Amino acid sequence: MYKVLLLIFSIMILSCSEEVFTKKQLMQLTLENDPQATYVIPKTMEDGIKCEDYGGKDACVSGHTIRLLGLEAVYVEYKSEKLAKKYAKIYNGYYARNWMFDEVQGEPILENFVVKVYGAKKGREAGVGSVETKND
């Protein structure tokens, strides 16, 4: 009986905690579906994806350019799914768990990839404007 209660309690705790993708998990999923995928290394320290362009350090953990299926997309890691969803709406991107995928919208190959591989959802429906600015 004790083991059954412990199992139920553990399931309840796990179901309440927010699921996130680590960078390693996300890249592993990416490589399983496109073995040629790579991180794009910025040419200089000033180049690359900056958190201040994606909500600042209060929201953004890190940003990366990923080359997959012959195209490039911006992957931004957030502190929570709620923040990833918020910024996906602002940037008209996609989000899955704690990640937002920018520069995917309008590229059917990338849209299909993030939906199929990560279970991503649109931040907002096509044609619907954002009520917030990127600096909010």
C-alpha positions in Angstrom: 0.0 0.0 0.0 2.9 2.4 0.9 4.4 1.8 -2.5 1.1 2.6 -4.3 0.7 5.8 -2.4 4.3 6.8 -3.1 3.8 6.1 -6.8 0.6 8.2 -6.9 2.3 11.1 -5.0 5.2 11.0 -7.4 3.0 11.1 -10.5 1.1 14.0 -9.0 4.3 16.0 -8.4 5.6 15.3 -11.9 2.4 16.2 -13.6 2.4 19.6 -11.7 5.9 20.5 -12.7 6.4 22.3 -16.0 8.2 20.3 -18.7 11.2 21.9 -20.3 13.6 21.0 -23.0 17.3 21.3 -22.2 19.6 22.4 -24.9 20.9 18.9 -25.1 17.4 17.3 -25.4 16.4 19.8 -28.1 19.6 19.3 -30.1 19.2 15.5 -29.8 15.7 15.6 -31.1 16.9 17.9 -33.9 19.8 15.6 -34.9 17.5 12.5 -34.8 15.4 14.2 -37.5 18.1 16.0 -39.4 21.6 14.5 -38.8 23.2 17.5 -40.7 21.7 20.1 -38.3 24.3 22.4 -36.7 24.6 25.5 -34.5 25.7 28.5 -36.4 28.7 30.0 -34.7 28.7 33.9 -34.7 31.6 35.5 -36.6 32.3 37.8 -33.7 31.4 38.2 -30.0 29.0 41.0 -31.0 27.2 38.9 -33.6 24.7 36.2 -32.7 21.3 36.1 -31.0 21.1 38.4 -28.0 18.6 38.0 -25.1 18.0 41.7 -25.0 16.4 41.3 -28.5 14.1 38.6 -27.1 12.7 39.9 -23.8 15.9 40.5 -21.9 17.6 38.5 -19.2 14.5 38.4 -17.0 12.8 36.2 -19.6 15.4 34.8 -22.0 18.1 32.2 -21.0 19.9 32.0 -24.4 19.5 32.4 -28.1 21.0 30.3 -31.0 20.9 30.2 -34.7 20.4 26.6 -35.9 20.9 25.5 -39.5 18.6 22.6 -40.3 17.2 21.2 -43.5 19.3 23.7 -45.4 17.7 26.7 -43.7 18.4 28.8 -40.6 16.1 29.5 -37.7 16.4 31.3 -34.4 15.9 29.2 -31.2 15.4 31.1 -28.0 15.3 29.4 -24.6 13.1 31.0 -22.0 12.8 30.6 -18.3 9.3 29.1 -18.6 6.7 27.9 -21.2 4.6 30.9 -20.3 7.4 33.3 -21.4 8.1 31.2 -24.5 4.4 31.4 -25.5 4.3 35.2 -24.7 7.3 35.9 -27.0 6.1 33.6 -29.7 3.0 35.7 -29.9 5.0 38.9 -30.0 7.4 37.6 -32.7 4.8 35.6 -34.5 6.9 32.5 -34.0 6.3 29.0 -32.7 6.9 27.7 -29.2 7.3 24.3 -27.5 7.8 24.0 -23.8 10.3 26.7 -22.8 11.6 27.4 -26.3 10.5 29.9 -29.0 11.3 29.4 -32.7 11.7 32.6 -34.6 12.2 33.0 -38.4 10.2 29.8 -38.9 6.9 31.4 -39.9 6.4 31.4 -43.7 9.0 28.6 -44.2 6.8 25.5 -44.6 9.8 23.1 -44.2 10.8 24.7 -40.9 7.2 25.1 -39.7 6.5 21.4 -40.3 9.8 20.5 -38.6 9.2 22.3 -35.3 5.6 21.1 -35.2 6.4 17.5 -35.9 9.7 17.2 -34.0 9.0 19.4 -30.9 5.2 19.5 -30.9 5.5 23.3 -31.4 2.4 25.6 -31.6 1.9 28.9 -33.2 2.3 31.9 -31.0 -0.6 33.6 -32.8 -2.8 32.8 -35.7 -1.7 34.1 -39.1 -2.8 37.6 -39.8 -3.5 38.5 -36.2 -1.5 41.4 -35.0 0.4 41.6 -31.7 -1.0 43.7 -28.9 2.4 44.1 -27.3 5.6 45.5 -28.6 8.9 43.6 -28.7 10.2 45.8 -25.9 7.4 44.9 -23.4 
